Amino acid sequence: MAATINQARSALSKMFNSERYSHFTLQSDGEEDGGSHVEVRLSDDVVDDHAPSEQVGQPGGSPSYMPRPQQNYRKVCYLALGTLFIFIIGYLIGYVSHHSHRKEPITCDSEQEVGVAEEAVVESSLSWNDITSLLAQRLTPDAFNSRLSDVEQPDHAAGSSADGILEYRVFDSFKSLEMEAWTDVHHVQLQTANSQKPNRVLIGQEEVGQPKGYLAYSATGKAQGKAVYGNYGSREDLMLLQTLKVELNGTVILLRATGQISLAQQVANVAALGVSAVLIYLDPKDYKFQPTTELYGHVHLGSGDPFTPGFPSFNHTQFPPTQSSGLPTVLAQSITAASAAKILTRIGGLESPLSFKGSLDNVKYTLGGASSEDVTVEVNNVLQDTEIHNIFGVIKGFTEPDRYVVLGAQRDAWGPGYAKATVGTTLLLELARAVSEMVHTDGFRPRRSLVFASWSAGEYGCVGSTEWLEGFFSSLDRRAFTYISLDGVVTGHGEFKASASPLLYSLLESTMKEVKNPIGFGESGKSLYDKVSGVNFERAVFEPMKMEDSAYPFLASSGIPSLSFRFVSQGSEAYPYYGTSLDNKDHLGYATAHRLSSLATGAGLVAGQLALRLVHDHILRLDVQRYRTVLSQSVFKINQRLKQVTRDGSAEDLSARWLIMALGSYSRAATDLNTELLNTDLTDTLACHNINDRIMRVEHNLLSPYVSPKEVPFRHLLFGRGSHTLAALLEGEDREALRTQLALATWTLQGCANALSGDVWDSDNQI
C-alpha cells in the first residue's frame, strides 16, 4: 500500500510545477457512521496542530508538494485524476483500519484489578442450597467419631501437659488445612489445690475428710463457726432462713449444688450475709452418684483472670497488683456427699422446710445454728502463674476479610470433660475441615472471614477467651460481629435450648427450619423447628444467658452478638456430670441414648449454617427489630415500677418518660433501616457495607459508657450486671440513685438509636 502511494506522489511531482502550496490530509474516521473521511486542503494556511492526521508514507505528518505553475487544461485533468486516485487509496486505508476490531485497554491499578477479580469470584459463588448441601455432605457422624478419638484425653487441666498435647493437635490440624494459624499467649494466675498441704474439714475434733476436689479462687486460711444448712443458697432459701430466725453471721453454711445457680453465685449470696465459710456437696436427690464423688469448680463471680480485671494478662509485671470485685472474701470448699452426711447428722436445730429435704441416708436435714457443733474449714489452695495458649485458625473472606464470625470451644477440663470440652473441640476441628474443603475443592467463596478458636482455662471462668477479648478489644470492634459457642452443645436428647442476643433470634429460627432433626424425637425427617412449631418460639427455645455461659463475656463485656445452644434431655435442669470425673464418654452416651455422633453432627450443622449464612449474604442476618421487643418489655416493667415508687409523692419528677422516648427513637431507627434495606441494591457494595456498619454497632452501643470495665466488666444495658442495667432500675430503693441510673440508661439507649440511624443528620433525638 505504501509503495502505491509513493508512486502516486512521484507522478504528481512530475505533473505539476506550480509554485502554489497544496496540503493533503488523509484521515481515517472512527466515528459511529464507520465511514472514511479524507480532508483535502488546498491552502497556504497553516494546518491546526490538534487536527488528527496520518501522513501517507511517513508517520506524524501530511505530504507536501511544490509543483511548477502551468495553466494547461490537460494538467488540470491530471490533477483531478490524481486527486480521485488518492481518494480511493485513502478510502481503502480507512476501510482496513476501521474493521480492525481493537478495544481500548482498561487502565486500572493493581488493587482495582484484584478487587474486580475477587468480586467476580464471589458473585459466581454457589447458591445457598448448594452450600448447605455441601456442609451436610462433609459433616457426618463417621467423620465426627474418627476425630473424637484424636481429641479425647483422661485429664486435660489448663496449662497441663495434656492440654499442651491437645493444643499442638489443634494447631497442626489448622495448618494441615492450609489455614493461617496462630497462638495467643497469656500469663494467668490459676488457683489449684496444695499437694503438700491438703484442705481439711472437721466437726468438733473429728476430721470428716480431706477432699481432693476444690473450688478455685476461694479465700484461703482457716475458719470456724456453728454449722447451718442452707439448701441451695438461693435468695429465696436465705430469706426463709432469716424468717425462721436462723442466725447466719459467722457460721459455716452447708449447701447442696444445683444446676440452676452457679457455685460462684451460691458463695456470693451467703457471703453477703456474713458467713465465715461455705461447704458445697452433691446431694443424691439431685445427683445419682456414688457418695464419694468429688466436685471441682470455681467461685469467681466474673470471668477471666481475677487478678487482672478489665485488662489482659499478657505479662503481670506490666500492671499494678489488683483483683476482681467478684472474688469471694470467705472460704469455700467442696465436699463429698458422705462428708456432708456426717455434718448434717450432728448439727441439730429446727427441722428444715420440705423444699430443703434431700436424699442422704439417715439424715433429717435440720437447720443447725446455735445448737450445732462447731465446724472448722481449712483451705490451703495456692495461686500458680500459668502460661496458657489460645489457638486460632482463619478462613479469610474474599470480599470483606476484615469482618469475621468467631466459632470457639473450650479445650481444657477437670477430668475427661467429655460434654464440657471434648465434643466441642471435636466439632470445632470438623467444622474447620468441612468449610476449608468447601473453599478449596467446591468453589465456596465466603464474603467474610471465619475464625476458629480453641480456648484454654475455660474451667476457671472463661479465662482464655476473656483475656483475648480484653487484649484485643479495640481490634475486635466493628470486626468480630458474632460469636458462636460450641461448648456443651450435646448433654442429652429430647429438647433444643439456646441462649443468645436478640439480634440472632431470627437467624436461629430460620436455621432450625433448615436443619433436620438429628434423631427425630420419634418423628424422623422433620426439622428441628417442627418440635416447637405452633408455640411461642422464643419461650420454647431461649433461656437467659448466665454468667457461666462461655458466650457471656463476648455479649456482656465486649458487645459482640453471641449465641450458645445445646441438645438437652427433656425435663432436665442441667447436665449433672459437669465438674466431676464422671463427665466421660460412657455417661454422655447414656445421656444421649447412645446417639452422641448423630446429635453432635446435628449441632455442627446448626453452628455451621449459622456461621456460613453470616459470611455469605450481602447484608448481615442480624435482626435489629427483635431487640425492640426485648427492650420494650424491660421499659414497660420499669415504667410500672416508677409509677409505684412515685405514688406517695416523694419523687414526683422520677419518671420513665425520657426512657420511653429513647425506646421510640430506637424503634423508628430499626423500622427505617428495614425500609432502607428493601430499597437497597444488593450489588452496591458500598451501600451494603454502610448498612452492615450500622447493624454491627447495635450490640456494642448497648454497653454503658458510664461505668469502668475494671470495676464493672459486664457493661451491657440488658445482659450486664451492675447498677447501670435496666434490671437494676427494678430493684433500687434510693430515689437519687434511681434518678441517676435512669438518666444514664436513657442516654445509653438513645446513643444506640442514634448510631443505628446512621449519620448525625439522620439522628432522631427527641430528648
Protein Blocks (a to p, Z undefined) as FASTA:
>chain_A
ZZmmmmmmmmmmmmpccfbdcdddddddfbfnopacddddddfbdcdfklccddehiahi
acdddddddfbfklmmmmmmmmmmmmmmmmmmmmmmmmmccdddddddfklmmmmmmmmm
mmmmccfklmmmmmmmmmcfklmmmmmmmmpcfbdcehiaklmmmmmmmmmmmmmnopac
dddddddddddddfklccdddehjbcfbjcfbdcehiaedddddddddehjopaklmmmm
mmnopafehpacdddddfkbcfklmmmmmmmnopabdcddddfklmccdfkbccdddfbd
cedjfklghiacfblklpccdddfkbcfbdcddddfklmmmmmmmngpadddfklpccbe
hiahigbhjkpccdddddfbdcddddddddddddddfklmmbccdddddfbdehjklmmm
mmmmmmmmmmmmmmmmmmmmnopacfbdcdddddehklnopmlmmmmmmmmmmmmgokam
cdcdfehkbgbehiacddddfklmmmmmmmmmmpccfklnopghiafklmmgoiafklmm
pccddfklmklmmmmmnopacdddddddehiabdfkgoiaklcfklmmmmnoopmmmmmm
mmmmmmmmmmmmmmmpmbdcbdfklmmmmmmmmmmmmmmmmmmmmmnopammlcfklmmm
mmmmmmmmmmmmmmmmmmpcfklmklmmmmmmmmmmmmmmmpcfkbcfklmmblcfklmg
cjkbmklmmmbmblklmmmmmmmmmmmmmmmmmmmnopaklpccfZZ
